[in-house]
Amino acid sequence: MKLSDRTYKEVKDYLYTNKNLIIPVGTCEQHGPHLPLNNDTLCAEYFAEELSNATGCLVAPTINYGVNLPCDISFTGTTTISKDTLKNIITEIVDWWKKQGFENFFIITFHGDPFHIDTLCNISENVYLIEAYEIDYTGILDKQSTMRHACEAETSVALWLYPEKVRTMLMEESDIVFDDFREYLFHENCEKPDGYIGCLGYPKSASAEKGKILVEKMKDWVISEYYKAILKE
């Protein structure tokens, strides 16, 4: 249920029974040669809609930009906003909604940049971050133990949610272990790593079947995190 599809009187009526709002936050970020720049946005919107279906909460218009790795500037189309800009955008729109009667805000994201996550974790009181991918991957993947980037896990999710957008014939694999990539992940090195094609992991091992399992676990996780936050109130 989209906030933007409602009239202001309908939203006012909504607030009599539900004062919560879901905010999807995406990115415009490269995802290797085979996934679209809006991969994280599509996933955030999907899980926001699933949470809406489960709880009756309205979904706010998506914020389509996030904080990305400086080393990704060489991948055409990728762009970023700063931590301060991201925080200011959310703070300003939430402040208006709070004055109108909304009380709790649930940010749904699907992007693991540590600066992006840190920003969304520290907006203000009653603004909760739910990272949809924060699940246990044990027993699901063949060549990885967790989510990385444009990898076996992320590509499997894409193959299940929007297979028509996955360029399967363009998949390439060129992994960089975490310890070697850490300085890039934490924005300490802004140069493109040698051999980096935007993929960290093994997308050729991805499948829609794995994606279905992952998506169901992620959906359950998102809903459980919502109720965990609500029960704290």
C-alpha positions in Angstrom: 0.0 0.0 0.0 1.7 3.2 -1.2 1.5 6.4 0.7 1.7 8.3 -2.6 -1.4 6.6 -4.0 -3.5 8.0 -1.1 -5.1 11.5 -0.8 -4.2 13.5 2.3 -7.6 12.8 3.8 -7.1 9.1 3.3 -3.7 9.3 5.0 -5.3 11.2 7.9 -7.9 8.5 8.3 -5.1 5.9 8.2 -3.4 7.5 11.1 -6.4 6.8 13.3 -5.5 3.1 13.3 -1.8 2.9 12.2 0.9 5.4 12.9 3.8 3.5 11.3 5.4 4.1 7.9 7.8 2.1 5.8 10.6 3.8 3.9 12.5 1.9 1.2 16.1 3.1 0.7 17.8 1.9 -2.5 21.0 2.8 -4.4 22.2 3.6 -7.9 25.2 1.2 -7.8 27.0 -1.2 -10.1 26.3 -4.9 -9.5 28.8 -6.5 -11.8 28.3 -7.1 -15.5 25.0 -9.0 -15.0 22.8 -7.1 -12.5 21.1 -3.7 -13.0 22.2 -0.5 -11.2 18.8 -0.5 -9.3 19.2 -4.0 -7.9 19.2 -2.8 -4.2 16.3 -0.5 -4.9 14.2 -3.3 -6.4 14.9 -5.6 -3.5 14.2 -2.8 -0.9 10.9 -2.1 -2.5 10.0 -5.8 -2.7 10.5 -6.3 1.0 8.9 -3.0 1.9 5.8 -4.2 0.0 5.9 -7.6 1.7 6.1 -5.9 5.1 3.2 -3.7 4.1 1.1 -6.7 3.2 1.9 -8.4 6.5 1.3 -5.3 8.7 -1.1 -2.9 6.9 1.6 -0.2 7.0 1.8 2.4 4.2 5.0 2.5 2.2 6.6 5.9 1.5 8.1 6.8 -1.8 11.5 5.2 -2.3 14.8 7.1 -1.7 16.7 5.9 -4.7 20.3 7.0 -3.7 22.6 5.8 -1.0 26.2 5.8 0.1 28.5 3.8 -2.2 32.1 2.8 -2.3 34.5 5.5 -3.6 36.3 2.9 -5.7 33.1 2.3 -7.7 33.3 5.6 -9.4 35.0 3.8 -12.4 31.8 1.8 -13.0 29.7 4.0 -15.3 26.3 4.9 -13.9 27.1 4.3 -10.3 26.7 7.4 -8.1 26.6 8.2 -4.4 25.4 10.7 -1.9 27.3 11.6 1.3 26.4 10.3 4.8 25.3 13.8 5.7 23.1 14.1 2.7 21.4 10.8 3.2 20.8 11.6 6.9 19.4 15.0 6.1 17.0 13.7 3.5 15.5 11.2 5.9 15.6 13.5 8.9 13.8 16.3 7.0 11.0 14.1 5.5 10.5 12.2 8.8 10.2 15.5 10.7 7.3 16.5 8.6 5.6 13.2 9.0 6.1 13.2 12.7 4.3 16.6 13.0 1.4 15.1 11.0 0.9 12.2 13.4 3.2 9.4 12.2 5.3 7.9 15.1 7.4 5.0 13.9 9.4 4.7 10.7 10.9 1.5 9.3 13.7 1.9 6.8 14.2 -1.1 4.5 17.5 -1.4 2.7 19.4 -4.0 0.8 22.8 -2.4 0.6 25.8 -3.3 2.8 28.1 -0.3 2.6 29.1 0.2 6.2 28.8 4.0 5.9 25.4 3.7 4.4 24.3 1.3 7.2 25.9 3.5 10.0 23.9 6.5 8.7 20.6 4.7 8.6 21.2 3.3 12.1 21.6 6.8 13.6 18.8 9.0 12.3 16.6 9.7 15.3 14.3 8.1 17.9 11.7 5.8 16.5 13.4 5.4 13.1 14.4 1.8 12.8 16.6 0.2 10.2 15.8 -3.3 8.9 18.6 -4.8 6.7 16.7 -7.4 4.7 19.8 -9.6 3.9 20.8 -10.1 7.6 19.9 -13.8 7.6 21.7 -17.1 8.2 22.8 -18.5 4.9 23.9 -21.9 6.3 23.1 -24.8 4.0 21.7 -22.7 1.1 24.7 -21.6 -0.9 27.3 -23.8 -2.5 30.4 -21.6 -2.8 29.7 -18.8 -0.2 28.8 -18.6 3.5 27.2 -15.2 3.4 26.0 -12.4 1.2 28.7 -10.4 -0.6 28.1 -8.4 -3.8 26.6 -9.4 -7.1 27.5 -12.9 -5.8 25.9 -16.3 -5.5 23.4 -15.1 -2.9 22.5 -11.7 -4.4 22.2 -13.1 -7.9 20.0 -15.9 -6.6 17.7 -13.4 -5.1 17.5 -11.5 -8.4 16.9 -14.7 -10.4 13.8 -15.3 -8.2 12.5 -11.8 -7.9 13.2 -10.4 -11.4 14.8 -13.0 -13.7 14.2 -10.9 -16.8 16.7 -8.3 -15.5 19.6 -10.7 -15.0 22.1 -10.9 -17.8 23.0 -14.5 -17.3 25.2 -14.6 -20.4 27.3 -11.8 -19.1 28.1 -13.3 -15.7 31.8 -13.1 -14.7 33.5 -14.1 -11.5 36.5 -12.4 -9.8 36.4 -12.7 -6.1 38.5 -10.6 -3.6 38.7 -12.0 -0.1 37.3 -9.8 2.7 40.7 -9.0 4.3 42.1 -7.7 0.9 38.9 -5.7 0.2 38.5 -4.2 3.6 40.3 -0.9 2.9 38.0 -0.4 -0.1 34.8 -1.4 1.9 35.6 1.2 4.6 36.4 3.9 2.1 40.1 4.0 3.0 41.2 3.4 -0.6 39.4 5.1 -3.4 41.2 3.4 -6.3 39.7 0.5 -8.2 41.3 -2.8 -7.0 43.3 -4.8 -9.5 41.0 -7.2 -11.3 37.8 -5.9 -9.7 34.8 -6.2 -12.0 32.2 -5.2 -9.5 31.5 -8.8 -8.4 32.6 -10.3 -5.0 31.6 -13.9 -5.0 30.3 -16.6 -7.4 27.2 -15.6 -9.4 27.5 -18.5 -11.8 26.5 -20.8 -8.8 23.3 -18.8 -8.3 19.9 -20.2 -9.0 16.2 -19.2 -8.7 15.7 -22.1 -6.4 18.2 -20.8 -3.9 16.7 -17.3 -4.4 13.3 -18.5 -3.4 14.7 -20.0 -0.1 16.6 -16.8 0.6 13.7 -14.5 -0.2 11.4 -16.4 2.1 14.0 -16.2 4.9 14.5 -12.5 4.3 10.8 -11.8 4.3 10.4 -13.6 7.6 13.4 -11.7 9.0 12.0 -8.3 8.0 8.6 -9.0 9.5 10.1 -10.3 12.7 12.4 -7.2 13.1 9.3 -5.0 12.6 7.4 -6.7 15.4 10.5 -6.7 17.6 10.8 -3.0 17.3 7.0 -2.5 17.9 7.1 -4.6 21.1 9.8 -2.3 22.5 7.4 0.6 22.4 
